[in-house]
Amino acid sequence: MTQNDPSTLLSTLTQASAVMVAIIGGFLVSRLVSLSSELEGIRRQRHAAQEGLELLDADYAQAHELRLEATQKKFCDLVLDQLIEHPEVDLAKLIEENVPRGSSVLEITPFAEELKDRVDAASRAIQLSLNDNDSNEVTLEDLVARGLKLPEQSEDIMEDVLYEVRKRLPSASRWSSLLVPRMTPAWLYEVEARRFDESLRSELELRGEITARKSELSRLDAEIVRMGTPTGVVSATWVLALLSLFGIVVPVVVMAFGPLWLPVWSKVLLIMSFVVGLVAVLGYVLWYLRLLRAGIQTGTTDTH
């Protein structure tokens, strides 16, 4: 081996670079394995959260249906007499003044319009079924026998409308001039009020759980996106690539195909490439340490 033989220099640079590449590569692989394991855990959490959200949606749909049914029943109890006694009532104002707790004008309006249509239809049908000789003792069964059709789920409305109509019919006898008032037991009001409160509370609780579960899903999605661009991995990959290129590939190519001697400027260039790679490695390590310290300080500040 001559004094100008570059093999010793090139071999030294290659070996030193290979050691640093192995260190960085080991860190990078460890980091990627850790990220992969963490990402898989987050995906499992998201899958479980999504399944839980679907179950909550199903429970909420059922609770909402029960609460809406109770709301409609309560609204009907509040306004039915007014719709029967005052056919020309301002429906919008009536809705606004009698919206049940937990509902809204927008939600109850379709049902209110349907209820008014049913009351008006019942009034017309009963009026058409009455005879001139009918008294206030006429019953719904009498009208059905004459051909009155009872729409589905409208028998109660028919009874209420007929009760109001009978007030204006002549009395069959002195004793029938007074109609027996309709009485609803107090305990029935209490039961219906309790059911309404329970349905409203159940719906609100499920709505809160759904909101919390959606927030959890959003957090997990953001975490998955964040892990798609992990801090330090891209930088380490670039350092590894540059160091491998200038510290290993170039010296090996020169040893394989280069001349038996190298000019001084070539040696200086190779040494500078190695130094740049070493500085990049040290700079990356220092940068990552500062990043970790900043994260620890931020976490400590948040806990206080």
C-alpha positions, 0 to 999 in steps of 0.5 A: 500500500502506497502513501497516497493509497486512499483505501485507508481513508475511505475505509475509515470514513465508511466504517465510521459512517456505518456505525452512525447509520446503525445508531440512527437506523436503530432509533428510527426502527424502534420509533416506527415500531413504537408508533405502529403499536400505539397507532394500532391501539388508537385504532382499536379505541376508535373502533370500540368508540364507534361501536359504542356510538352506534349503540347510543344512537339506537338507544337515543332513537328509541328514547326520542320516540318515547319522549316525542310520543309523551310530548304529543300526548301532553300537548294534545291534553293541553289544546284539544278542548280549545281546538274543539270549542274554538275551531277558528283558533290561531293555531300558531299562537296556540302552539307557541303558548302550549309547547311542552317542556323539552320540545320546540315549536318546530317539532310540535307544529306538524303534530299540531296541524295534524291534530287540528285536521283530525278534530275538524274532520271529526266535527264534520263527520259527527255533524253529518251523522246527526239527525234533527231529532237527536238529543243530548243523549245521543252516543257515539255508538248511535252515530256508528250505527248510522254509518259514522266511520271511526278513523284509526286512533281517532275514537277519543277525539270523536268522543271529545268532539261529540261531548262538545256537540251534545252541549248544544243539542236539545235535552231529552228530559229534564234530568238529561239537561245536565251532562255528566262532566268528564273527570280524569283521576288525579293519579293518572295525571301524576303517572303521565307527568312522571313518565314524561319526566323520565322520557325527557331525562333519558333523552337528555342523558343519551344526548349528552353521552352521544356528544361526549362519544363524538368528541372522543372520536374527533380526538382519536381521529386527530391523534391518528392524523398526528401520528401519520406525520410523527415528530422527528421520524422524517428528519431522522430519515433525511439524516440517515439518507444523507449520511448513508449516501456521502459516508458509505455509498460514495466512499465505496464507489470510489474504492471500487471504481476510483483511481489508486490515488486521490487528489487533495481536494477529493480527500478534503471533500470526502472528509467535509461530507463526513463532518457534515453528516456527523454535525447533522447527527449531533444537531438532530439529537440536540434538536430532539432533546430540546423538543422532548424537554419542551413537551415535558415542560408543557405537560407540567404547566398543564397539570398546574 
